[in-house]
Amino acid sequence: MVQNIIEIGEREDRVLNIVKAKFGLKNKSEAVAVITQTYEENFLEPELRPEYLEKLQKIRKGKYFKFSSIEDLRKATS
């Protein structure tokens, strides 16, 4: 485990307290961990879902569809 001393503003401290209360965490370190995990999942390069990989393989093999309108595309993807 890595330990750091950080300086944060009053607003950031309030946000940590809110996250801590919302998730029932014991301390602000756990709140920081939740925030960084959420950031990683949403903004960093996530692992590709298996169904996306299948679609990507079909596109690479040339097995893709051409649509004449947005409506046709929506029908095919729903």
C-alpha positions as CSV (number, residue, x, y, z in Angstrom):
1,M,0.0,0.0,0.0
2,V,1.2,3.4,-0.9
3,Q,0.7,6.3,1.5
4,N,0.6,10.0,0.4
5,I,-0.1,13.3,2.0
6,I,-2.2,15.5,-0.3
7,E,-3.5,19.0,-0.1
8,I,-7.1,19.4,-1.3
9,G,-9.5,22.3,-1.3
10,E,-12.6,22.7,0.8
11,R,-14.9,21.7,-2.1
12,E,-12.9,18.6,-2.8
13,D,-13.0,17.6,0.9
14,R,-16.8,18.0,0.8
15,V,-17.0,15.7,-2.2
16,L,-14.9,13.1,-0.5
17,N,-17.2,13.3,2.5
18,I,-20.2,12.8,0.3
19,V,-18.7,9.8,-1.4
20,K,-17.6,8.4,1.9
21,A,-21.2,8.7,3.3
22,K,-22.9,7.5,0.1
23,F,-20.9,4.3,0.0
24,G,-20.7,3.8,3.7
25,L,-16.9,3.9,3.7
26,K,-14.7,4.0,6.8
27,N,-12.4,6.8,5.8
28,K,-11.5,9.2,3.0
29,S,-8.8,6.9,1.7
30,E,-11.5,4.5,0.7
31,A,-13.4,7.3,-0.9
32,V,-10.4,8.3,-3.0
33,A,-10.1,4.6,-4.1
34,V,-13.8,4.5,-5.2
35,I,-13.4,7.8,-7.1
36,T,-10.2,6.6,-8.9
37,Q,-11.8,3.2,-9.7
38,T,-14.8,5.0,-11.2
39,Y,-12.6,7.3,-13.2
40,E,-10.6,4.3,-14.5
41,E,-13.7,2.5,-15.6
42,N,-15.3,5.5,-17.3
43,F,-12.4,7.5,-18.8
44,L,-9.3,5.3,-19.2
45,E,-9.1,2.5,-21.8
46,P,-11.6,-0.1,-20.6
47,E,-11.3,-3.7,-21.6
48,L,-13.4,-4.4,-24.7
49,R,-16.6,-6.3,-24.3
50,P,-16.7,-9.7,-26.0
51,E,-19.7,-8.7,-28.2
52,Y,-17.8,-5.7,-29.4
53,L,-14.8,-7.8,-30.3
54,E,-17.1,-10.1,-32.3
55,K,-18.4,-7.2,-34.3
56,L,-14.9,-5.9,-34.8
57,Q,-13.8,-9.3,-36.2
58,K,-16.8,-9.3,-38.6
59,I,-15.9,-5.9,-39.8
60,R,-12.3,-6.9,-40.4
61,K,-13.4,-9.9,-42.3
62,G,-15.6,-7.8,-44.5
63,K,-18.8,-9.1,-43.1
64,Y,-20.6,-5.9,-42.5
65,F,-23.8,-4.4,-43.6
66,K,-24.6,-1.4,-45.7
67,F,-27.6,0.6,-44.6
68,S,-29.6,3.0,-46.8
69,S,-31.1,5.0,-43.9
70,I,-30.8,5.6,-40.2
71,E,-34.1,3.7,-39.7
72,D,-32.6,0.6,-41.3
73,L,-29.6,0.8,-39.0
74,R,-31.8,1.2,-35.9
75,K,-33.9,-1.8,-36.9
76,A,-30.8,-4.0,-37.4
77,T,-29.2,-3.0,-34.1
78,S,-32.3,-3.4,-31.9
